[in-house]
Amino acid sequence: QVFRSPAKPAMGPPEWQSGLRRVGALPVLGLAAAAVDPGLATNAFVGIQWLRAPRPFSLDRQDGTEVRARPARRAAPSESTVQPRRFRALAASLLFGFWLQLRKAVSRTRLGKPARNALRGVRLMQLPSAARRELLLARESLRAKSKTVPKPFRKVLGQTSGTFEDIPTFLLEIALLGGGAAGGFEESRAGAPAQLAEALSLLFAAGRFHLLHREGGSMQLLGGDYLYAEGQWLLAELGCLPVIKMAARTIRDFSDSTAASMLNEVNMDSAIRGKLYEAFYRTGAFFAGAASGAAWLSGASEEVVLTLFQYGRDLGCAHELVRSVANKPKTESVVLLDLALQMAVSAREIAGRLRDSGLSPVAGQGLRRLARAVEAETRLAVAAVGSRGHGPLKGDETSPLVPENALTDFRSGVDETVGQLHPPGQPKRSDPPHLEGLGFDRTSAADKSLFVLISRGLEAPTPTRKPSWPKGPKAAMAMALACVAPEQKQVSDQLDTGILAAGAFSGIVREEASTMLMSGGKRLRPAVALLIAKALGAEGESMRRVVQLGTAVEVLHSASLVHDDILDDADTRRGVKTMHVRRGDLPAVFVGDYLFALSSTMIAELENVQTIALISKVIADFGRGELAQSAEKYNDRYSLTDYLAKSFHKTASLLAAACQSAAVLGGNLDATEERAEACYRYGLFVGLAFQVMDDVLDFTESDETLGKPALADLKNGYVSAPVLLSLSGGLSTTDRSRFVALLDRRLKEERDLEDALELIEKAKGIPRSNELAQKFSTLAIAELQALPPSAARDALETFSDFAVARSF
């Protein structure tokens, strides 16, 4: 709890305050608190300002109601006798505790947790009251949400959260103070900066989670993907296009630079410049995003946005540099700390200018105090280097530690991104309309709607539609796509030329991302999006935007395949060795992250909030589907409905969102809301048909045809449609019990796989799965009746039939 002076009512339950009024125990309490945690002691020190008050005073609860502090049971001590002695005793104990902890801190380069807690306590005391209140509420919100993390990696998250240090706290403070500096602490605006900080904290934690991934494990990868998806969704809810673009670039550059540093790749002109960019991409970009993003959300001018960006840039880089010197050689530690000190001082000076500008002196002072806290930590690290015999931080007059132009060039290069994120004349914030429909909803109501649609497929009559294709399904599909052939070529040109990943710093990211995108595949998702737009009359600029959408959707699909291969421990993909086999798990994780962020960047550049929300939900669905799949391995009690819901989240949701996004971006009057939702349902049904047929082909086709090992799903324990349909009917009680026993022992014995295939054949699991896929295909075709007749609509019908008739 944070206590304040009698002039400013304090927060906290009255029982705490009445207990602390027993002044006699305070010296002992202060000594213990200071020795264990100076951050706690610092807050206790502020509480003395209340304890010394000779009279009771009113307190504010967080809900706004007022309570009265209970009077002491005994007379207040005389100000001239007992109080000064107790106050001096407590002060002495606090100073002694600080001295103990700081002595420990200077004995090693990296600051210990107690010293960081002390500095954090000082920062919290010095925040403006409105920002402090919002910070406490935001912390409570984060703690409450941490309880909703899926159980499979909740424990892992708790064990590793300490490695993230105090970055989330910093982001909350910077965002709240940045918003205050740009537009004050009005209640109507306080929630947006807090949500921005929460989103950036999740994205930061996702990257750190992925850094912890080790070969053979999956929780860190799944956990990072989940946090990344949640952060993306929070940003989409904000509806601020520059902030969404900034966050996508931050994750892209973080993944890229992390891969480069892991492999000791040097892509910068100098080592110093490389260290600066590494510090910026690892932490500085998050700080800069929190500060400038809060300004964008508050409607600040471009000048204020840039100033806050520069503040966050320097503060974050200083924070990262001072923590990166652990176990570094002497010469490198000296240079890094010199850089950190320069940037911390610069952040303090920028905050001072903000304070003096008159926009919000209180918030400017709060930002300045944050910078001073980082500066103080840096000076402690400097002292530690000196105490270990490294000598003082100074270079020769003719050869300074850091060249003068190093910081200038770095800063000017980084600052250019602000103008790219928000060109002059464009609105800073696009408050989205009330978005309704399954594609925008993540509540339990959306789950119910999804189960209703799945039930329609399960309960539909046996389809009788049998298309006639003299030259076969592949030739029929090629003819149907002729109406969007020019646009398909534009998509292929972007994917096949390597231009999308050409700007990556890391050679491995540039090479592997380009290889993944150029590896072919069916590329049917972009084709379906183009057909939807064409059927609704899109042309010209509208069609160009759908081309970019289709390209981004394919990049997103490729990213999901990279992580899927790691989780499935797949050796081959499309006939070649998978990336994690060639390069190792950790580089492949960050190449996948880079592709995810690259796709998000391309989507954000479309500057359509509906499309951003649709694709953000898809990313969230990916994590949900992957978690469900991992949790249900070899589970014979997995229901077919739950399996199809998992298939939607993992596969069909991307096609559904691509279809509705194409309708939205088409910009034609024919794309009404009803038609856009029909396009979403079309993508959902045809995506489920596609996934069920993938399950069938896993049993019926060879490795060469599939481009991956046959029977991979069954061998890995993923119960698919043929297995579930066999268990739900077609087998005698004895045979079903035998099948369950095979799954319970995870098909580990010599003939278990062959026995499972025999039981699936006996239950007619393959033909029944084919029939289920045809039902979903028929439902998809029915949704197309909402579109006007055209060659593109006919092509979409052909695609629905092709999804079931294909053999690859």
N, C-alpha and C positions, 0 to 999 in steps of 0.2 A: 504494500500500500504506500502511496505517496502522500505525505503530510505536508501541510503548508502553514504559514503563520496565521495568527488570529484574524489579521486583516483580510485574509483570503481563505474562506472556509475549506477544510480538508475533506478528503474522501476516505471512506472506510467504515466498517461496522463499528458500532459504539462499544462492543465488548473488547475490541482491540485497544481502543483509546482508554477505556476505564482501567484495563490491566496495565497499560504502560504508565498510567498516572502514579503507580507505586514507584516513586522515584528512587527508593533505596536500592533496588536491584539493578539500576541502570549501569553503574560502573562495571559490574560483573558481566551483564548482558553485552555491553559495548565491547569489553575485552574479548569475550568469546566470539562475538560476531566478527570483529576485526581480524582475529586470528584465522577464522575459518573462511570468511568471505567479505572482503572490504566493500563490495557492492551493497551487501545487506547492511553493513555498518554505516555506510554513507547515508542510506535512507533513514536509519535510526537517528543519525545525527540531525537530519532535517526534522525528525519527529520531536526533538528537544525544543524546537521553537514553539511547539504546541504545549509540551509538558511544562514549560516555564511560565505559561500564562497563569496569572493568579485568579482567574475567573473562568467559569465555563462559557462556551460560545457555541453557536449553531454550526451544524455540519450538514453537508449535502450528500445524500445518497446518489448512486449513479442513475436512479430512476427519477431524480429531480425532487423528491420529497425531502423535508427537513426534519432532523432529529436534534435533540438537545443532549449534550454530553452530560453524563451523570456527575454530580459533584464528588470530590474526594471524601472518603469516610473520615478523614482526619483533617485538621486545620492545615492549610498550605504552609510549607516551611517559610521561614523568614528569608526575604531576598538578601539580607545582609549577612546571613550565617550559613545555613545548610546548602542552599541552592548553588552559590558559587563553588563550594567545595565539590559538590556532586558534578557540577558542570565541568570543572577542571579535571576531575577524575575520569569522566567519560571522554573528554577531549584527549587526555593523555593516552587512554587505552586505544582510542581510534588511531592516533598518530603512531603509537607503537605497532599496532596491527598493520598499518600501511607500510611502515618501515620494514617489517618482517617480509611482507609480500613483495615489495619493490626490490628488496635485497635478493630475493629468489629470482625475480624477473631479470635483473641485470646479470645474473650468473649464467644466463643462456640467451642466445640471440632472439629466439621466438618467445614472445610474451606468454606467460602461463594463463590458465583460465581465471584464477583469482584476480590477477592484475587487470585482465580484460573486463571482468565483472565490476571492478572498482571504477574503471573509466566509464563503463556503461551506466553505473549508478549516477555518476557525476553528470553524464549527458542527460539522463532522464530528469534529474532535478532541474536542469537549466532550461528545459523546453517550456515554451509558452503553455499556459494552462489548457487552452483549447486543443492544442496539438497533443499535450500529454493525455488528455481525456480520450481523444480519438485513438492514440497509440495503445492505451490500455484496452479499449474496446476491440481494436483490431487484433491484439494479441489473444484476447479471449476467443475471438472468432476463429483464429487459426488453431488454437488448442481444441476448440469444439469440433472443428472439421477434421482434425487428425484422428478423432475417434471413429470417423466414418470410412477411413482407409480400408480397402478390402483386406480381409484377414490373411490371405496368403503371404503378404509381405509387411504386415503391420509391425511385427516384431523386428524385422530387418530395418525398417524405417526408424524405429525407436533406438536401435543399437547404433545406427550410423549417423543420426541427426547431429550428434556432437561434433562431427567432422566438418559441418557446415559453418561452425563458429557463429559469429553474430551478424552475418550478412542479412538475414531476414529482418532483424531489428533495425539495422542501418537503413534498409530499403523503406521500411515503414516510416522511420523518422524523416528521411530525406523527402519522401513523397508528400507527407503531411506538411512539412515546413516549406517545400517547394510550392505546393498549392497555396499555402498561406502567403508566401512572398509574391505570388502572381495575382492572387485575387482575394486574400483574406480567408478567414476560417468559418465562412457561412455554413450553417448546418446542411443546406441543400447541396453543397459541393464537397463536404467532408468525406462522404462515402466513396466517391469516385477515386480520389488519390489512394485511399486505403485499399480499394479493390485492385488498383493498378499495382500497388506494392505487393499485395498477396499473390497476384498473377506472376510478377517477376520473381518472387521468392520461390514459387513452385517451379518455374523454369530453371532458376539457378540450382535448386535442389535436384531437379531431373538430371542436369549435366553432371553434378557431383555424384549422383547415384550411379550413373553410367561409368564414371571413372573407377568406381569400386567393383565393376563387373570382372569376374574371373572365369576362365574357361571351365565349362562343366556346370556353372551355376546359371540360374535364370531369374532369381528374385530381384537382383539389382537391375537387370534389363527390363523386366516387367514393371518394377516399381518406377523406374525412370520414365518409361513410356506413359505410365498412368499419370504421373505428376505433370509431364509435358502436356498431355491432353487436357488436364484440368486447368492448367495455366492458359492454354490457348482459348478455352471456352470462356474463362473470365474476361479475357481481352475482347473477345467477340461481343460479349454483353455490354462492354463499355461503349462500343460504336464509334470510337475515335480512330479514324484511319491512319493518321501519322503514328499513333502509339502502336497500332497493330503492325504497321510496316516496320517500325523500329524493333519491336520484339522479335519478329521473324528474322530480321537481319542479325540481331544479337545472337540468337541460337545458331544461325548458319555460321557466323564467324567464330563463335565459341567452339563448335564442333570441328571446324576447319583448323583453327590454331591449335586445339588440343591434340589433334592427330599429328600435326607438324611437330609439336614439342615432344610427343611421345617417341617419335622416330628420329629426333635430333635433326630435322630438316631445317636448313637455313635458307630462307627465301627473302630476307631483308638485306638492305644495303650494308648495314653494320650490325654488330652484336647489340649495341645500345638501343638502336631503333627497334630491333627485334624484341628485346626485353620490354620496351615500352608498349609495343603493340600486343604482346602476349599478356601483359598486365591489364591492358584495356579490354581485350576480348574476354578475359577470364572473370574480371570483376568490374572494371571501370565502365564498361558499356551498360551493365545493370544499374549502377549508380546514376550514370548520365541519363538512362532511360527513365528512372524513377523521378529525377528532378525535372527534366524537360517534359516528360509525359504528364506530370501533375500540372505543369504550366499550360500545356495544350488543353488539358481537360478544364482548366479554369478560364480559358479564353484569353490568355495573355498575348502580348505583342510578340512579334518575331524576335525583337531585341532581347526581351526578357527570357524567352525560350532558349535562345542561344547562350545567354549568360548562365542560366541554370544548367544547361547541358555542359558547359565548360566547368562549372563547379563540380558536378557529379563526376565528370571525366577525371579531373585532377584528384579529387578525394578518393575515388575508387582505385585509381592506379597507385596512389600512395599506400592505401590499405593493403593492396595485393603485394606490392613490392616489399613492404616491411615484413610481410609474412613469408616471403619466398626466399629469405636469406638463410634459413635453417640449413645447416650442413653444407653451406656453400664455401668455396675457397676464400681466403682472405681478400684477395684483390676484387673478386666478384661481389662479395658482401659489401665492401666499401662503396663500390660504384652504385649498387642497387639502393643502398641506404641514402646515398647522396641524392639520387633521383627521387626517392620517396620523400625526403625532407623538402626538396624544392617544390614538389607538387602539393604537399600538405600546406606549405606556406602560401602557395598560389591559391589554393582553395579557400584558405582563411581570408586572403585579400579580396577575392571575388565576392565572398559572403559579406565582407565589410562594405564593399561598394553597393551591394544590394540593400544592406541595412541603411546606408546613407542616402539611397535614392528616394526614400520617402514612400515607396510602394507599401511596404509593411515592415517597419523597423523591428517589430518583435520577432517576426519570422526570420528576417535577415540576421538578427542576433542569434537566434537558435541555430541557423546554419553555420554561423561563424564559430559557435561553441562546439559543434560537431567536428569542424575542421581542426579546432584547437585540440580536441581529444585525440584525433589521429596524429596530429603533430607531436603531442606529448608522448604518445606511444612510440613514434619514430625516434624521438630523442632518447627514450629509454633504450631502444635497440642500439642506437649509436653508442650510448654509454656501455652497453654490454659488449659491443665489438672492441671498444677500448679496453675494457676490463680483462678481456681475453688476450691482450697483447697484440692486437691488430693495429694499434696506433690510432691517432686522431683521423677524422674524416677531412682530409685536405689533399689537394694535388699541388704540383708545382705551378708557379705563376705562369710559366710558359706552356704548361701541359695540364689544363684543368681536368678534373675527374670526368666531367661530362661536357662534350663540346657544346658551345653556345647554340649552334643551329640544330642540335639533335631534338631538343624539346620543341623548338619553334616549328620545325618541319613536321614532327609528329602531330602537334596540335592542329596545325592548319589542314593536314590531311584528314584527320578525324572529324573536324568541324564541318567539312564539306557535306557530310552525310545529312546534317540537319536540313539544309536547303533541298536535298534530294527527297527527303521524306515528306516535306510539305512545301511544294512550290508556291510562290506568292499568289494571292488571289483566290486560293482554294479554301473552303470552310475547314476549320480545325476539327470540328466534331460533328458527326452526322448521327443525331439521335435516331435510331432505327424505329420504324413503326412497330406496333404491337405484332410480333411475329407469331403466327399460329400455324398449326399443322405438325404432323409427325416429324418432319425434317428439322424442326426448330425446338422440339420439346424433349427435355431430359427427365421429366417427372414420372411418377408411377402411372399417371394417366397415359403417357406415351407407351409404356410397356403394355398396358391393357389394350391399347389400340393395335399394337403390333401383334399381340396374341390373337386378336379378332381376325386380322388379315391372314395370319398363318392358318387359323382354323378354317377359313374359307377354302384354302387350298387342300387341307386334309379332308374336308367334308365334301368337296366338289365331286360331281359324277365322273365316271371314267370318260376321258375325252375321246372323241371319234375323229378329230381332225387329223388327216394324213396328207401333207403336202406332196405334190408330184414334182420331183426334180430329176429330169432325165440325165443331167450331167453331174448329179451329186450335190450334196449340201455345200461343199466348199465353193464350187463354181457358181451356185445360185447366190451365195452370200457376196461373192465378188461382183456379180452383176448388179445386185441390189445397192451396193455401195458406190456405184458409178456416179450417182447424183451428188456425192460429196467428195469425189476424187481429188479436186484441186485443194480443198481444205485439208484432206488427209495428208497430202504431200507436204503441206506447210507444217503440220504436226511432226511428220517424220523427219523433215529437214532440221527442225530444232533438236530432236532427240538423237539423230544419227551423226550430226556434225561435231558433237562435243562442245558446242558453244555455251551450253547451259552451265557447265562446270568449269569453263575456261578461266574464270576469275578466282578460283580457289588458290589459297596460299600453299597448301600442302600438295606435294606431288602425288602422294598416295590417294588423297581425296579426289584430285583432278583426274587421275588415271582410272581409279575404280568406279567413281560415279559415272564417268563417261562410258566406261565399258558396260556397266549395268544398264544404262539407258540405251546403248546401241545394240544390246544383245537380242533385240527383236521382241519376241512375244507376239501375242495375237493383236494387241492394241485395239481391242474392241470397245473399251470404255470411251476413248476419244471419238470413235466412229459413231457410237450411239448418241453421244452428246451433240455431235454435228448433225445427225439425222433429226433429232428433236428440234433443234433450232431451225433447220431447213423446213421441217413440216409446219412450223409456226411462222414461216415467211421471213426469217432473218436474212439479211444481206448486208454487204458493205462493211461499215465499222462494227455493226453488231456481230456479224459473222467472224470478224477478226478477233473480237473479244472471246467468242466461243472457242476459237482455235487456241487461244492462250489458256482458256479453261481446260480444254482437252489435253493439252500438253502438261499442265500442272497436275491433272488427275493421274496421268500415266507416271509422272515422277513420284507422286504420292504412293501409287501402287508399287512401284519399284522399291521405294523405301521400306514398305511393309514386308516385301519379300526378303530383303536383306536381314531384317530382324527375325523373321519367321525361320529362315535357314539356320540361324544361330540357335534359336530355341528348340528346333527340331533336330539339330545336329545333322543336317542334310549335307551329303558329300557333293552332290551335283545339282545343277540348275540349268535347264535348257541345254543339256548335253556337255557342260563344262564344269570344272570344279567350282564350288561356291567360294564366295569372297572370304569367309572366315577360315576356310581350309587353306586358301592361298596366303592370306595375310595375317591370320590370327583373329581371335574374337574381338579384342578391344578396338583395333583399327576399324574392323567391320562395323562395330556398334556406332562409331562416330561418323563413318561414311553414311550409314543409315540415317543418323540424326541430321547430317548435312542435307540429305535428299528430302527429309521431312520439312526442314526449314526452308529449303529452296522452293518446294511446292507452296508452302505458306506465303513466302515472299511473292511468288507469282500470282497467287490468289488475291493477296492484299493490294497488289498493283492494279487489279481490276476495279478497285474502289467501289465495290458494291457490297453493302453491309449484309444483305440477305445471302449472297453467295458466301461471304466470309463465315457467317453463322452456320450455314449448311455444311461447309467443309470442316469447320471446327468441331461440329458434332460428330462428323465421320471419324476424326482423329480420336475423339473421346470414345467412340464406339469400338475402334480398333483395340484400345486397351481393355475395354470391357470384354470383348469377344476373346482376346488372347488369354485373359485371366480365367474365363469360364472354360476354355478348352484345356488349359493346363490343370485345372482343378478336377476335371471329369475324366481323366485317363482311366481306361479299363473299367468304367463304371457301368455295370449292366442295368442299373436303376435310372439311368439318364433318360428322361422322357423325350419323345420325338419332337414335341412342341418346344421344349427348352433347347434341344439341339438346333432346330431351325432358327430360333431366336439368336442363338450364338452365331450361326452362319450369317444371319443378317448383319449383326454387329461387326463381324470379322470380314465379310466379303460384300454382301449385297448393299450395305448402306452406302458405299462409295458410288456404286452405279446409280442408286436412287438419287443421291444428292447431286451427281453429275447431270442427271436428266432434269431435275427441277432447276438447277442453276442455269442450264442451257436455256430453259424456258424463260427464266428471269432476265438473263443477259441478252436474249434475242431482241428485246426492245420493241417487239411488234405488238400492235393492239390485239392481235389474236391470242397473245399470251396472258390470258386472264388468270386470276388466282385459282379458279376451279381447274383450268387446264394445267396450270403448273403443278397442282397437287395430284392430278391424274398422271402427269409425267413421273412424279415421285413414286406413285404406286406401281406404275409400269416398271420402273427400274427395280423396285423391291421384288416384284413377282418374277421378273426375268432373271434377276440376280440369284434368287433362291433356286430357280430352275437350273441355272448355270452351276451352282454349287452342288446340288444333288447329282447332276450329271458328272461333275468332277469326282464325286464319291464313287460313282459307278465305274468311271474310266480307270480309277485307281485299282480296280479289281480286274478289268477286262483287257486293258491295253498293256503294251510292252514298255520297257524303259525308253527305247528309242522313240516311240510315238509320243510319250508323255513329256520327254525331256527331263525326267526325274525318275528315281527308283519306283517301280510298281509296288503296290501293297505297302507303301511307306506309311500311310495313315494307320493301318491295322498293326503294323510292326511297332509303331510308336505309341500305341495304346489309344489312339483317337477313335472313339466309337462313332461311326458315320451312319448314313441312312440305311445302307444294306444290312448293317449289323443290328441297328435298332428295330428295323422292320422284321428281321428274322426273330428277334427276341420277343416281339409283340404279337406274333402269330405265325402259324405254319409249321411249328415244331411240336412234337409230343412233349409231355411233361418231363420225360426222361432225357430227351435230347436237349431240351432247354436247360435243364440242370447241368447237363454235361457242358453246354456252351458257357454257362455262368462260371463253372469251375475252371474252364480254360482262361477266361478273363481274370478270374481271381488270382491265378498264378502267373498272370501277365505273359502268357504264351511262351514261357521259358523252356519248356521241355521240348524234346527233339521233334515230335510230330504234331505239336500243338497248332502250328500255323496251318498245316494241311487239314487237320481235323476241323478247324474253324471254317475253312473254305468249303469243306464238304457240307457242314451244317447250314451255311448261308445258301448254298446251292439247293439243298433239300427244302429249305423254307421259301425258296424263290425270292430271296432278298433282292437280287439284281433286277428281275422283271418288275417287281413291285416298286422299286426305286425309280425305274424308268417311267412307270405310270404316274408316280408322284411328281416327277419333273414335268411331265406333259400337262398335269393339272395346273401347275403354276404358270406354265407357258400360255395356256389357254386364258387364264385370268389376266395375264399381261396384255394379251391381244384385245381383250374386252375393254381395257382401260384406254386403248388407242382410239376408241370410238369418240372420245372427247376432242380429238384433233380433226382439222378439216382434211378431206380426201386429198392426197398428193402422192407423188412417187416416193417421197421420203417416208410417208406413213406406211406405204406398202413395204418399203425396205425394213422398217421397224417390225412389221409382222413377220417378214422373212427371218429377221434376226431371232425372234422369239422361237420360231420353229427350228432354226439352226442350233440354238442353245441345247436342244434335246437330241437332235439328229447327228451332231458332230462326233468325231472319233479322236479329237485331240484337244 
